[in-house]
Amino acid sequence: AVELRLRMPSEHTINGKRFNAELQVVHKFQHAVTDLIDDDLAIASFMFEEGPEESAFLKQFSLPSAPVAEGAAPMIMEHPLDLMRAFGPALDGHFFRYDGSLTKPPCTQNVKWFVFETPTSMSREQLLEDSAQARA
């Protein structure tokens, strides 16, 4: 995984339903540790919907309070990200797979999309804070 992108609202819909947020985990194919291939991507998308529980995963990115702005310097994480712990139910559930492209320029082709159907909860505070940041 080389990048995380949080989209609010979700870019994908499932059975016509748009979710409050979509986390896209971008993976690049690599020949070696430092040899990443930019035109061979896989993106795993996880849906979020407002619920009673705060997302501990999103909290690692200071949500709510001070999310990282698009184009800002990369954020250094204090603790490892555990995708299995954060998205275990989604990873164990159904998903949709298709070949497509990036949704924003440069709209790179050769993207393998994996859109997981089971949503994860995010608190109202996280939803409102990130929505306000997206409008700023």
C-alpha positions, -999 to +999 in steps of 0.1 A: +000+000+000+014+034-010-014+058-004-047+063+014-075+085+000-107+094+019-135+105-003-166+121+011-192+111+000-182+078-015-173+077-052-188+042-056-224+032-050-235-003-040-270-012-052-277+025-058-266+035-022-240+062-018-221+060+015-209+088+038-173+081+030-150+058+011-114+050+020-093+040-010-062+020-002-039+023-032-014-005-039+013-004-066+030-035-081+066-037-072+095-056-087+116-048-056+112-027-025+121+006-042+109-004-077+072+006-078+053+004-111+030+035-115+008+021-142-002-012-125-024-003-095-049-021-073-072-001-051-092-016-022-122+006-013-139+005+021-172+022+027-181+042+059-215+051+072-225+071+102-229+049+133-226+049+170-189+041+171-160+063+162-136+048+137-103+041+155-087+038+121-098+073+110-088+087+145-052+078+137-054+105+110-066+131+136-103+128+126-121+145+141-100+177+146-074+183+120-074+161+089-046+163+065-054+185+035-050+172+000-016+180-014-001+185+021+032+169+031+029+131+039+019+122+074+042+101+095+022+075+114+032+069+151+017+033+150+015+007+123-018+007+104-037-026+108-061-029+079-072-064+090-083-052+124-099-020+110-117-037+081-119-074+091-157-077+086-155-060+052-126-082+041-145-113+052-176-102+032-186-097-004-168-074-028-170-062-063-140-065-087-136-046-120-109-031-142-110+007-145-090+039-140-082+064-113-111+087-106-090+119-107-063+132-130-041+117-144-069+091-147-044+063-150-057+032-167-049-004-156-064-001-121-079-032-105-107-021-082-119-041-052-150-025-036-159-041-003-197-042+004-197-043+042-195-007+056-175+004+086-189+028+112-177+064+117-190+088+143-211+118+135-183+140+148-158+124+123-183+128+095-191+164+102-154+174+108-142+159+076-172+172+056-163+207+069-127+203+059-137+190+024-158+222+018-129+245+030 
